[in-house]
Amino acid sequence: MTGTSAPPFAVISGAQVQGALRGREREIAELVEDTYRIHGAGDSVNPPSYFLRFPDRPSSRIIALPASIGGKLRVDGLKWISSFPENVAAGIPRASAVLILNDHDTGYPFACLESSIISATRTAASAAVAADWLSRGRHQGSRPARVGFFGTGLIARYIHTFLAGTGWTFDEIGVHDLSAEHAAGFRGYLEKAGPGRVTVYEDAEQLIRSSDLVVFATIAGEPHVSDVSWFGHNPVVLHVSLRDLAPEILLGSTNVVDDVEHCLKANTSPHLAEQLTGSRDFLAGTLDDVMAGRVTVPADRPVVFSPFGLGVLDLAVGKYVYDEVTRSGELHVIDDFFHELKRYGA
């Protein structure tokens, strides 16, 4: 972008997004790790997310995530993502989203991208990065070999893809879901995806006790796991869905978040722990703190990563997609999208 004229405006479809990201798990994980470092250094703007809720549809919401990222990326933008859980019964995904990218110099939007894939990708890449850093120094220096997925939707599938794509292998893969149909479907996916014995657990306790790496990817609105003893084997917990764990679980664990101010709101489990204790002393720090060596994660306690999800990650992945589609020569530009460009008319 030159900053001297209105940029062309492009629309990037979900098929193009998927094509630009497929098979590039290591590259995207490195991008997400770099973005966490940029954010940790303060070269970003990531305001609170805005939740649009509906009195007549209490389970649904649409969330606005504005953000700006510096470094080599230098892009601003907004993710607009909806969560309508009843969609699942109708046979379509719960979440849908678009991402708007704005030119750093002029502020003009220059692209609209289908973003449910981008959102799932940045979430999964974040989880894979956290799993890598938080498992270091545990399990006799090797990565956990037993993983358990609590919740079996699209996010769980993407997280598994990113773990596998960044070099993780598992001897045992556990699955638990309130829907037997969904659990069976995810088991089928896992058996086709690669090695590792897959077990469906009807009982949540069995899943957690049998896993050294636990992935929570549900749509829970309030805590439903409260027994601290289930985590007595000190697993790494990727608490992606944010509201599964009772405060007591967190208070007995080492807690790492992506951003303190963002995560401790909206009645997430860390927010409930803060309300219960009246302090934030239960937090060890952020993932960037761990990566920078400012925080050391002990091996003799469970470690819980609770990522609220940062808009800067969406921008980083979205800009990556835009650049890849541009390089491919397949960018679909909407001619004359910006029409009134002369101050006093033609």
Phi, psi and chi 1 to 4 in degrees:
 res  aa     phi    psi   chi1   chi2   chi3   chi4
   1 MET       -  133.6  -55.8  -56.4  168.2      -
   2 THR   -85.1  -27.9   65.5      -      -      -
   3 GLY    81.3    0.8      -      -      -      -
   4 THR  -108.2   -8.7   60.1      -      -      -
   5 SER  -151.7  165.3   61.4      -      -      -
   6 ALA   -67.4  129.2      -      -      -      -
   7 PRO   -73.4  157.9   28.1  -34.2      -      -
   8 PRO   -66.6  152.1   23.8  -32.6      -      -
   9 PHE  -109.9  130.7 -174.9   79.7      -      -
  10 ALA  -122.7  153.7      -      -      -      -
  11 VAL  -119.0  128.1  173.7      -      -      -
  12 ILE  -117.0  120.6  -61.5  177.4      -      -
  13 SER   -78.6  166.0   71.4      -      -      -
  14 GLY   -60.6  -36.2      -      -      -      -
  15 ALA   -64.3  -39.9      -      -      -      -
  16 GLN   -68.0  -40.5  -70.6  177.4  -59.1      -
  17 VAL   -59.5  -48.2  170.9      -      -      -
  18 GLN   -63.0  -40.3 -168.2  170.2   63.6      -
  19 GLY   -63.3  -36.0      -      -      -      -
  20 ALA   -73.3  -24.3      -      -      -      -
  21 LEU  -103.1  -22.2  -64.4  174.0      -      -
  22 ARG   -59.1  129.5 -176.1 -175.7  -67.9  115.9
  23 GLY    77.9    8.9      -      -      -      -
  24 ARG  -115.7   39.0  -60.4 -174.2 -179.4 -179.6
  25 GLU   -61.0  -43.4  -70.9   82.5   13.8      -
  26 ARG   -63.5  -43.7  -72.2 -173.9 -174.8  -86.4
  27 GLU   -63.3  -42.5 -165.5  171.1  -12.9      -
  28 ILE   -71.1  -37.4  -60.2  -57.0      -      -
  29 ALA   -61.8  -40.7      -      -      -      -
  30 GLU   -64.8  -38.7  -70.0  173.8    1.4      -
  31 LEU   -62.6  -44.1  172.7   63.7      -      -
  32 VAL   -65.8  -41.3  164.3      -      -      -
  33 GLU   -61.1  -44.2 -175.0  170.6  -40.8      -
  34 ASP   -62.2  -37.8  -71.4  -17.0      -      -
  35 THR   -67.2  -38.4  -56.7      -      -      -
  36 TYR   -59.4  -38.6  -85.7  133.3      -      -
  37 ARG   -68.3  -41.5  -64.8 -175.2 -167.5  -82.6
  38 ILE   -61.9  -44.1  -67.2  170.7      -      -
  39 HIS   -64.5  -41.8  179.9   66.4      -      -
  40 GLY   -64.6  -28.7      -      -      -      -
  41 ALA   -81.1   -5.0      -      -      -      -
  42 GLY    88.0    8.4      -      -      -      -
  43 ASP   -92.8   53.8 -166.2    6.5      -      -
  44 SER  -161.1  163.2   64.9      -      -      -
  45 VAL  -129.0  122.8 -177.6      -      -      -
  46 ASN  -138.8   79.1 -153.9  106.0      -      -
  47 PRO   -64.9  167.7  -14.8   28.3      -      -
  48 PRO   -57.9  144.5  -23.5   33.5      -      -
  49 SER   -68.7  149.5  -57.1      -      -      -
  50 TYR  -109.3  126.8 -178.6   82.6      -      -
  51 PHE  -102.2  118.7  -73.6   70.0      -      -
  52 LEU   -94.4  114.6  176.4   62.2      -      -
  53 ARG  -115.5  162.9  -59.6 -173.6 -176.2  -84.3
  54 PHE  -129.9  121.9  -46.1   97.9      -      -
  55 PRO   -58.6  -33.2  -25.1   34.5      -      -
  56 ASP   -87.1   -6.6   61.2  -31.1      -      -
  57 ARG  -138.5   69.1  -67.6  158.8  -73.3  167.3
  58 PRO   -62.3  -23.2   20.3  -31.2      -      -
  59 SER   -84.9   -8.5   66.4      -      -      -
  60 SER  -105.8  157.6  -59.6      -      -      -
  61 ARG  -161.6  158.1   62.6 -173.6 -172.7  -89.4
  62 ILE  -125.9  133.7  -51.3  179.8      -      -
  63 ILE  -118.6  134.0  -49.1  170.3      -      -
  64 ALA  -103.5  125.9      -      -      -      -
  65 LEU  -120.5   91.9  -73.5   80.6      -      -
  66 PRO   -80.5  151.7   30.1  -32.4      -      -
  67 ALA  -165.9  163.3      -      -      -      -
  68 SER  -144.2  136.2  174.7      -      -      -
  69 ILE  -128.7  138.0 -175.5   73.8      -      -
  70 GLY   -97.6 -132.0      -      -      -      -
  71 GLY    61.6 -144.3      -      -      -      -
  72 LYS   -77.7  -14.7  -64.1  179.1 -179.1  179.2
  73 LEU   -78.4  -50.0  -64.3  171.1      -      -
  74 ARG    45.8   68.4  -79.6  172.0   44.5   95.2
  75 VAL  -146.4  146.9   66.3      -      -      -
  76 ASP  -113.2  168.9  -47.0  -37.8      -      -
  77 GLY   168.1 -170.9      -      -      -      -
  78 LEU  -150.2  128.1  171.9   78.8      -      -
  79 LYS   -98.3  134.4 -180.0  171.8   74.1  170.8
  80 TRP  -122.5  102.0 -177.8 -123.1      -      -
  81 ILE  -124.7  130.8 -178.0  166.5      -      -
  82 SER  -105.0  149.6   65.8      -      -      -
  83 SER  -130.9  107.1  174.0      -      -      -
  84 PHE  -122.6   89.4  -79.9   52.3      -      -
  85 PRO   -55.7  -29.5  -27.2   36.2      -      -
  86 GLU   -69.4  -11.7  -67.0 -177.9    4.7      -
  87 ASN   -59.1  -34.5  -75.5  -10.6      -      -
  88 VAL   -58.8  -41.9  175.9      -      -      -
  89 ALA   -65.4  -24.5      -      -      -      -
  90 ALA   -87.4   -2.2      -      -      -      -
  91 GLY    90.6   12.5      -      -      -      -
  92 ILE  -123.2  158.0   60.0  175.0      -      -
  93 PRO   -61.5  151.6  -25.7   35.1      -      -
  94 ARG   -61.4  -42.8  168.2 -173.3   61.1   84.4
  95 ALA  -106.9  145.0      -      -      -      -
  96 SER  -140.2  153.0   58.1      -      -      -
  97 ALA  -161.2  155.3      -      -      -      -
  98 VAL  -129.1  155.8  -66.3      -      -      -
  99 LEU  -126.1  127.0  176.8   68.3      -      -
 100 ILE  -103.8  127.8  -59.7  -65.5      -      -
 101 LEU  -104.6  132.3  -60.8 -179.8      -      -
 102 ASN  -113.2  140.0  -68.5   75.7      -      -
 103 ASP   -63.9  132.4  177.5   35.7      -      -
 104 HIS   -61.1  -36.0  176.3  -84.4      -      -
 105 ASP   -88.3  -39.3  -63.4  -40.1      -      -
 106 THR  -103.8  -18.6   66.4      -      -      -
 107 GLY    80.9   -5.8      -      -      -      -
 108 TYR   -69.2  136.3  -88.4   74.4      -      -
 109 PRO   -67.4  135.6   21.3  -29.0      -      -
 110 PHE  -119.4   -4.0   62.6   87.2      -      -
 111 ALA  -160.2  146.8      -      -      -      -
 112 CYS  -123.1  120.3  176.0      -      -      -
 113 LEU  -116.7  140.6  -59.2   84.8      -      -
 114 GLU   -60.5  132.0 -165.0  -75.0  -30.9      -
 115 SER  -126.3    2.7 -162.8      -      -      -
 116 SER   -64.8  -34.5   65.9      -      -      -
 117 ILE   -72.0  -41.2  -64.1  169.3      -      -
 118 ILE   -62.4  -43.9  -69.9  172.2      -      -
 119 SER   -62.7  -45.6 -173.6      -      -      -
 120 ALA   -64.4  -36.9      -      -      -      -
 121 THR   -67.1  -46.5  -64.5      -      -      -
 122 ARG   -68.0  -33.5   64.2   85.1  150.6  146.6
 123 THR   -64.7  -44.9  -60.5      -      -      -
 124 ALA   -68.8  -40.0      -      -      -      -
 125 ALA   -64.5  -41.1      -      -      -      -
 126 SER   -59.2  -44.4  166.5      -      -      -
 127 ALA   -63.7  -40.9      -      -      -      -
 128 ALA   -66.3  -40.8      -      -      -      -
 129 VAL   -62.5  -45.3  169.8      -      -      -
 130 ALA   -63.6  -42.8      -      -      -      -
 131 ALA   -59.1  -40.1      -      -      -      -
 132 ASP   -63.8  -54.1  175.8   29.9      -      -
 133 TRP   -68.9  -37.8  -79.2   94.4      -      -
 134 LEU   -81.3  -14.8  -61.7  178.4      -      -
 135 SER   -93.8   -6.1   63.2      -      -      -
 136 ARG   -65.9  134.4  -63.3 -178.1 -176.0 -170.9
 137 GLY    83.6    4.3      -      -      -      -
 138 ARG  -111.6  166.3  -53.3  169.5   80.3   88.6
 139 HIS    52.7   50.0  -53.6  -73.6      -      -
 140 GLN    55.0   35.4  -69.2   75.5   49.3      -
 141 GLY    83.4   -3.8      -      -      -      -
 142 SER  -105.3  162.3   61.9      -      -      -
 143 ARG   -71.8  152.4  -76.9  176.4  162.4  177.2
 144 PRO   -55.3  138.4  -24.5   33.5      -      -
 145 ALA  -104.2   -5.0      -      -      -      -
 146 ARG  -122.8  119.2  -55.9 -178.3  -58.3  168.3
 147 VAL  -117.9  143.7   62.6      -      -      -
 148 GLY  -126.4  131.9      -      -      -      -
 149 PHE  -106.3  115.2  -71.7   90.4      -      -
 150 PHE  -101.2   98.6 -160.5  127.1      -      -
 151 GLY   105.3  133.6      -      -      -      -
 152 THR  -130.4   34.8   59.0      -      -      -
 153 GLY   -87.5 -160.9      -      -      -      -
 154 LEU   -60.4  -40.5  179.8  140.4      -      -
 155 ILE   -63.8  -40.8  -64.0  -60.9      -      -
 156 ALA   -60.7  -41.7      -      -      -      -
 157 ARG   -63.0  -43.4  172.8  162.8   61.3   85.9
 158 TYR   -66.0  -39.4  -92.6   71.5      -      -
 159 ILE   -63.3  -43.1  -69.3  173.6      -      -
 160 HIS   -60.8  -42.2  175.1  -94.7      -      -
 161 THR   -60.0  -41.8  -63.0      -      -      -
 162 PHE   -73.4  -35.6  -96.9   82.0      -      -
 163 LEU   -62.8  -47.2  -70.8  171.0      -      -
 164 ALA   -64.4  -40.2      -      -      -      -
 165 GLY   -72.8  -14.1      -      -      -      -
 166 THR  -109.1   21.2   52.3      -      -      -
 167 GLY    97.8    5.6      -      -      -      -
 168 TRP   -79.1  139.5  -71.2   74.6      -      -
 169 THR  -130.2  148.1   57.0      -      -      -
 170 PHE  -130.5  136.8  -60.8  103.7      -      -
 171 ASP   -77.0  -36.1  -62.0  -29.5      -      -
 172 GLU  -134.6  136.7  -60.6  177.6   28.2      -
 173 ILE  -126.4  118.3  -55.4  175.1      -      -
 174 GLY  -100.1  150.6      -      -      -      -
 175 VAL  -136.3  134.2  174.4      -      -      -
 176 HIS  -143.4  133.7  173.2   75.1      -      -
 177 ASP  -152.3  148.0 -162.9  -73.8      -      -
 178 LEU   -64.1  -25.0  -65.6  179.4      -      -
 179 SER   -98.0  117.3  164.8      -      -      -
 180 ALA   -62.1  -34.7      -      -      -      -
 181 GLU   -64.1  -45.2  178.2 -175.5   -2.3      -
 182 HIS   -67.1  -39.3  -65.7  164.6      -      -
 183 ALA   -62.0  -42.1      -      -      -      -
 184 ALA   -65.8  -39.4      -      -      -      -
 185 GLY   -64.0  -40.7      -      -      -      -
 186 PHE   -69.0  -37.0 -168.0   58.3      -      -
 187 ARG   -60.8  -42.0  176.1  178.7 -173.1  168.4
 188 GLY   -60.6  -42.4      -      -      -      -
 189 TYR   -60.8  -46.8  154.4   75.8      -      -
 190 LEU   -63.4  -39.9  -69.5  169.6      -      -
 191 GLU   -65.7  -30.9  -70.0  175.1  -19.5      -
 192 LYS   -81.0  -26.9  -67.7  177.6 -177.8  177.0
 193 ALA   -74.5  -28.1      -      -      -      -
 194 GLY   165.4 -169.6      -      -      -      -
 195 PRO   -73.4  167.6   27.1  -34.1      -      -
 196 GLY   115.5  128.3      -      -      -      -
 197 ARG   -70.5  127.1 -175.2  176.9   69.9 -128.9
 198 VAL  -103.5  128.6 -178.2      -      -      -
 199 THR  -126.8  129.6  -56.8      -      -      -
 200 VAL   -92.6  123.7  175.1      -      -      -
 201 TYR  -104.6  123.9  -68.3   94.5      -      -
 202 GLU   -74.6  -25.1  -66.7 -174.7    6.4      -
 203 ASP  -103.9  126.1 -177.2   71.6      -      -
 204 ALA   -62.6  -39.0      -      -      -      -
 205 GLU   -59.6  -43.8  178.1 -178.7   -2.4      -
 206 GLN   -61.1  -41.8  -74.4 -176.7  -52.5      -
 207 LEU   -59.1  -49.6  174.0   87.8      -      -
 208 ILE   -66.5  -45.2  -66.3  170.7      -      -
 209 ARG   -65.2  -22.8  -70.8 -173.9 -179.1  -83.9
 210 SER   -94.9    7.3  -59.1      -      -      -
 211 SER  -127.3  134.8  -54.9      -      -      -
 212 ASP   -90.1  -21.8  -58.0  -48.1      -      -
 213 LEU  -125.7  119.7  176.4   66.1      -      -
 214 VAL  -115.2  129.1 -176.5      -      -      -
 215 VAL  -112.6  114.9  179.2      -      -      -
 216 PHE   -95.9  115.5  -78.4   93.3      -      -
 217 ALA  -138.7   68.2      -      -      -      -
 218 THR  -113.4 -174.9   74.3      -      -      -
 219 ILE  -115.1   25.9   57.7  171.3      -      -
 220 ALA   -60.8  136.5      -      -      -      -
 221 GLY   -95.8  -12.0      -      -      -      -
 222 GLU  -153.8  160.3   57.7 -174.2   26.0      -
 223 PRO   -59.0  139.6  -26.7   36.3      -      -
 224 HIS  -134.1   -0.4   54.0   93.8      -      -
 225 VAL  -119.6  117.9  175.0      -      -      -
 226 SER  -131.3   -7.5   58.2      -      -      -
 227 ASP   -86.6  109.4 -166.1  -31.2      -      -
 228 VAL   -61.6  -30.9  176.7      -      -      -
 229 SER   -65.3  -23.0   69.6      -      -      -
 230 TRP   -61.0  -21.8  -65.5    4.6      -      -
 231 PHE  -107.3   20.0  -60.0   84.7      -      -
 232 GLY   -64.8  -15.9      -      -      -      -
 233 HIS   -90.7    7.9   56.9  -58.8      -      -
 234 ASN    60.3   56.9  -58.9  -34.7      -      -
 235 PRO   -77.1  166.2   31.1  -36.6      -      -
 236 VAL   -89.4  126.7  174.4      -      -      -
 237 VAL  -117.0  119.1 -179.3      -      -      -
 238 LEU   -93.9   97.1  -56.6  178.5      -      -
 239 HIS   -89.6   62.9 -172.2 -151.2      -      -
 240 VAL   -65.5  -34.9  175.9      -      -      -
 241 SER   -86.5   -4.4   36.3      -      -      -
 242 LEU    73.7  -18.8  -74.5  174.9      -      -
 243 ARG  -127.7   20.7  -64.6  173.0  176.8   85.5
 244 ASP   -85.7  -31.2  -58.4  -87.2      -      -
 245 LEU  -100.1  133.7  -58.0  178.0      -      -
 246 ALA   -66.3  151.5      -      -      -      -
 247 PRO   -53.2  -34.2  -26.2   34.0      -      -
 248 GLU   -60.0  -33.8  -69.1   76.6   12.6      -
 249 ILE   -63.8  -45.7  -56.9  -69.2      -      -
 250 LEU   -65.1  -38.6  -88.7   60.0      -      -
 251 LEU   -67.8  -19.5  -62.8  179.7      -      -
 252 GLY   -98.5   13.2      -      -      -      -
 253 SER  -130.0  167.7  -55.1      -      -      -
 254 THR   -87.4  124.9  -61.7      -      -      -
 255 ASN  -112.1  127.6  -67.8  -81.3      -      -
 256 VAL  -124.6  135.8  177.0      -      -      -
 257 VAL  -123.7  171.9  -61.7      -      -      -
 258 ASP   -85.0  -36.6   54.5   -4.5      -      -
 259 ASP  -153.6  124.3 -177.1  -78.0      -      -
 260 VAL   -61.8  -51.7  174.3      -      -      -
 261 GLU   -64.2  -36.5  -65.1  -59.3  -31.4      -
 262 HIS   -73.0  -38.0  -77.6   76.0      -      -
 263 CYS   -76.9  -29.3 -164.4      -      -      -
 264 LEU   -92.6   64.8  -88.9   65.9      -      -
 265 LYS  -160.6  173.7   63.8  178.2   57.0  173.8
 266 ALA    58.6   28.8      -      -      -      -
 267 ASN    56.6   35.6  -72.7  -31.2      -      -
 268 THR   -66.3  166.9   62.1      -      -      -
 269 SER   -59.2  -43.4  -65.7      -      -      -
 270 PRO   -62.2  -35.7  -26.4   36.3      -      -
 271 HIS   -64.2  -41.1 -171.9 -156.2      -      -
 272 LEU   -65.2  -36.9  -64.7  178.6      -      -
 273 ALA   -65.4  -38.9      -      -      -      -
 274 GLU   -63.8  -42.6  179.2 -171.8   30.7      -
 275 GLN   -64.2  -36.8  -65.8  175.2   50.7      -
 276 LEU   -70.2  -40.5  179.8   64.3      -      -
 277 THR   -96.4  -20.7   63.1      -      -      -
 278 GLY    77.0   12.2      -      -      -      -
 279 SER  -151.7  174.8   78.4      -      -      -
 280 ARG  -111.6   19.4  -62.0  177.7  172.4 -178.0
 281 ASP   -64.0  -18.8  -67.1  -15.6      -      -
 282 PHE   -75.2  -10.9   65.5   93.2      -      -
 283 LEU   -86.3  131.1  -69.1  179.7      -      -
 284 ALA   -80.8  -34.6      -      -      -      -
 285 GLY   152.4 -161.6      -      -      -      -
 286 THR  -100.7  167.8   66.3      -      -      -
 287 LEU   -62.5  -35.8 -176.4   57.8      -      -
 288 ASP   -62.5  -37.1  179.6   59.6      -      -
 289 ASP   -59.7  -41.5  -70.8  -30.9      -      -
 290 VAL   -65.7  -46.2  174.4      -      -      -
 291 MET   -64.4  -33.2  -65.2 -169.9  -60.8      -
 292 ALA   -84.6   -4.9      -      -      -      -
 293 GLY    83.5    7.7      -      -      -      -
 294 ARG   -77.0  -22.0  -67.7 -174.9  -66.1  -91.0
 295 VAL  -127.7  130.6  167.3      -      -      -
 296 THR  -107.3  128.3  -59.6      -      -      -
 297 VAL   -90.7  118.0  177.7      -      -      -
 298 PRO   -69.2  151.0   25.9  -33.6      -      -
 299 ALA   -90.8   -7.8      -      -      -      -
 300 ASP  -100.0   19.2   59.2   -7.5      -      -
 301 ARG  -141.2  156.2  -58.6 -175.5   81.5 -158.8
 302 PRO   -61.4  148.4  -15.9   27.9      -      -
 303 VAL  -121.3  129.0   55.0      -      -      -
 304 VAL  -117.3  122.8  178.0      -      -      -
 305 PHE  -102.1  118.9  176.9   57.8      -      -
 306 SER  -117.7   99.2  -61.6      -      -      -
 307 PRO   -98.2  118.8   32.3  -29.9      -      -
 308 PHE   -69.0  -26.2 -164.3   77.3      -      -
 309 GLY    95.5  111.0      -      -      -      -
 310 LEU  -102.6  136.2  -59.7  176.8      -      -
 311 GLY   -60.4  -28.4      -      -      -      -
 312 VAL   -62.8  -28.8  -69.3      -      -      -
 313 LEU   -68.7  -40.5  -59.8 -177.3      -      -
 314 ASP   -61.3  -41.9  -64.0  -76.9      -      -
 315 LEU   -62.2  -44.0  -71.7 -174.0      -      -
 316 ALA   -62.1  -46.7      -      -      -      -
 317 VAL   -70.2  -39.5  175.8      -      -      -
 318 GLY   -63.0  -42.1      -      -      -      -
 319 LYS   -65.5  -36.4 -176.5   60.7  163.5   53.3
 320 TYR   -59.3  -46.8  175.4   92.2      -      -
 321 VAL   -61.8  -46.1  170.0      -      -      -
 322 TYR   -57.5  -45.6  177.0   85.1      -      -
 323 ASP   -64.4  -40.0  -69.5  -17.8      -      -
 324 GLU   -66.6  -43.2  -72.9  -61.7  -52.3      -
 325 VAL   -66.6  -38.3  174.2      -      -      -
 326 THR   -61.8  -44.8  -60.3      -      -      -
 327 ARG   -63.0  -31.7  -85.5 -166.5  -75.6  -90.7
 328 SER   -74.7  -12.0   74.3      -      -      -
 329 GLY    79.0   13.0      -      -      -      -
 330 GLU  -110.4   19.9  -62.3  178.7   -4.4      -
 331 LEU   -70.8  125.9 -169.2   66.6      -      -
 332 HIS   -95.5  100.3  179.2   54.6      -      -
 333 VAL   -91.3  134.7  174.1      -      -      -
 334 ILE   -90.2  104.9  -51.4  -60.6      -      -
 335 ASP   -62.2  139.9  -67.0  -31.3      -      -
 336 ASP    59.0   28.7  -61.2  -37.4      -      -
 337 PHE   -60.9  -44.2 -176.6   83.0      -      -
 338 PHE   -93.7  117.9  -61.5  110.2      -      -
 339 HIS  -109.5  -47.2 -176.6   63.3      -      -
 340 GLU   -85.2   85.8  -81.6  -79.6    6.6      -
 341 LEU  -111.9   -4.1  -63.5  175.6      -      -
 342 LYS  -110.2  129.6  -65.2 -174.1 -178.3  -64.6
 343 ARG   -58.5  -38.6 -173.3  165.4 -172.9  171.7
 344 TYR  -114.5   26.2  -60.8  110.8      -      -
 345 GLY    86.3  176.4      -      -      -      -
 346 ALA   -66.9      -      -      -      -      -
